[in-house]
Amino acid sequence: MKILHTSDWHIGRTLHGASLADAQANYIDFLHQTVVEHEVDVVLISGDLFDRSIPSVESLKLVRNALADLSQHARIVITPGNHDSALRLGWLSPFLDERIVIRCDVEDVATPVRIESRGQVCRIYPVPYLDPDMTRDVLAPAGTGDRLPRSHHAVLSAALERIGDHLRSDPPRGERVIVMVHAFITGAQESDSERPIEVGGVGDAPASIFNIRDEHGHALIDYVAAGHLHRPQQVASPVPCYYSGSPMAFSFSEARDTKSIVLLDTAAADLAPRLLRTPVYRPLRRVSASLAQIEEGMFADYAQCWLEVTVTDTARPTDLVARVHAVLPHALIIRHEPHDRTVRDAPELAHAHARPLDIAVSFLTDAGGVAPSQEEIELVRSIIEEAS
């Protein structure tokens, strides 16, 4: 059986104001081709299918069409992330057929989705994103009246304990076991584009919670399909644990990341996780140079990239943004940071007896990188006098 592990589609997201709709549609086309080419039986989406709890109509249409096309070839199992609304996704469940399963209810964490194909059986435990404030009562031991500590570690541990109890009561004889989670596992590498999920200053949970074993000491989980972090990576864990990562870069901190999805084969002893690179619709790059170097074509090869541009001239050039866009039309961030001043001194704070002209000159010096000319000072003086 072939299983494709994905997560963090974030349909509806933008990148510094630029629409990602075409890039996301391109990714979905790639997914469809991959499912067909590799004869994938199951597609996992480990949270954050949408970027917001109330998606736009365009986002809903894109996801509806994507799931309809993919479900023609494979079963789909979805669990919500911290960006999704578990309640809203859950409302869809009764209207879907067995080809698409959306598992949102915390009470169902120990109820697996069993899928059989090609003579093999896979048992999947989808665990939705667990907000400690919303789930620590639900996941507390039944009948004790206790309340779990207010932490991701506590609620995720409780969910895995329930899964462990189910696995021991109904041992997976010949079945492969996959747990889907949407969480920050300790030791994993984050980027700038994830929404913080800290509670009490702590947002992670240790990988030791996946160390579920039977009475003979054999591991009962074969693979953890993690979502939330956008960098594809394997996490140090007692059992194989991977983040498939986001399908594309959502911040310039990911400019050099190689995005991928994970293909699993249940016929292999270790599921043989294989990373498949996702297509790059438009690369992200960081550029740092003087405006003259930019206008002379130093970065002509980056004209079709989304860019973060740092202009290093000593003084802020006139019409900076327009001039950069004339050469690099897809520059999304344009900033001025003089190369000879790596740490900018904070401007002097205005005090009760400071002259307005001195305050204005101080501001212009700090903002422009050089002191204003005498002509500019006289212009500011005349404006202040006229306004007084």
Buried (B, 14 or more C-beta within 10 A) or exposed (E): BBBBBBBBBBBBBEBEEEEBBEBBBBBBEBBBEBBEEBEBBBBBBBBBBBBBBEBBEEBBEBBEEBBEBBBEBBBBBBBBBBBBBBEBBBEBBEEBEEBBBBBBBBEBBBBBBEBEBEEBBBBBBBBBBBBBEEBBEBBBEEEEEEEBEEBBBBBBBBBBBBBBEBBEEEEBEEBBBBBBBBBBBBEBEBBEBBEEBEBEEBBBBBBEBBBBBEEEEEBBBBBBBBBBBBBBBBBEBBBBBBBBBBBBBBBBBBBEBEBBBBBBBBEEEEBEBBBBEBEBBBBBBBBBBBBEBBBEEBBEEBEEBBBBBBBBBBEBBEEBEEBBBEBBEBBBBBEBBBEEEEEEEEEEEEEEEEEBBEBBBBBBBBEBBEBBEEEBBEEBBEEBEEEE
